[in-house]
């Protein structure tokens, strides 16, 4: 994806994502590739090292989440889910013109 699409997908500013992708490119974890649909908006792609790092991070995150969830009862998870749903609905109620 181009940086602008990544930013929109993640709910971040284009500039913040641009800095991050530039850092990843500098570390050899990503590259910029030509975009067949837009001459100036290059695609940001993970290198094989970047993909391996991403997969490692997902495994660690998954293990952490499983450990966290193991300490909660089903009733606690259901209550938490209901509370988060209420908060999410409140966040969707944005004032007009914003």
N, C-alpha and C positions, 0 to 999 in steps of 0.2 A: 504494500500500500504506500502511497505517497504520504509524506509527513502530515499534511493537512488532514487526510482521511484518518490517520492514526490518532491525531489529536481529537478530532470530532468523536471518533469511536470511544475514546477513553474519557471524554469530558474534560480535556485539558487544553491549554492554549497551544497554538501552533509553535510559538517561540519556545515554550518549555520542552515540547517534544523534539523540536529541531536540535536544541542543545543536547538532549539525551542521545538522540541518534548520532549526532556528531561525535559524542564521547564513545559510543559503541563502535563507530567506524574507526576512531582513533585507537581503540583497544583491540581491533581486529575481530570484533564480534558481529559486525554488520558491514554491509557494503551498500553503495548507491548503484542502482541499475537503471538503464534507460526505460522510460515509460512509453509504450507504444501509443498511448492515448493522449499524452501531453508532453511536449518537448522539454519544458523547463521543470516540471514537477517529477523529479526522479523517484523511483521506487526504493524503499528501504527494505533490505532483505538481510536475514540472519546468515552469517557464514556457518560452516559446519561447527566451528568452535562456539559460536553464538547459540546455535541450536542445542548443542550439548550442555552449555551453561543454563539455558532456559529449562531443559528437561531436568537437570539436577535441581534447580530452584523449585520446580513443580513438585518433585518427589519430596523434598524437604518440607515444603509448605503443606503438602498432603499429609505427611506424617505428623506435623505439628497440629493440623486441624483434627486429625483422628484422635490424637492424644487429648486435645481440648474437649472434643465431643464425648470422649469416653468418661469424663468426669461429671457429665450431666445425665439426669434421668430423662426418660421420655416426656414426663409431665413438664419438666423444666425446659426442655427443647420446644415443646408445644407452646408454652407460655412465652418464651423468648420470640418464637416465630410470630405469634399473634401481636406482640408488642412492636416488633420491627415492621410488621404490615401496617399497623396504625401510624407509626412514625413515617413510613414511606408514603402513605396516603396524605399525611399532613404536608410533606415536602412537595407533593404534587399540587398543592393549593397555593400557587404563587400569586402574589398581588398582580392586578392588571398592569400591562405595559412593562413587564419585567421578564 
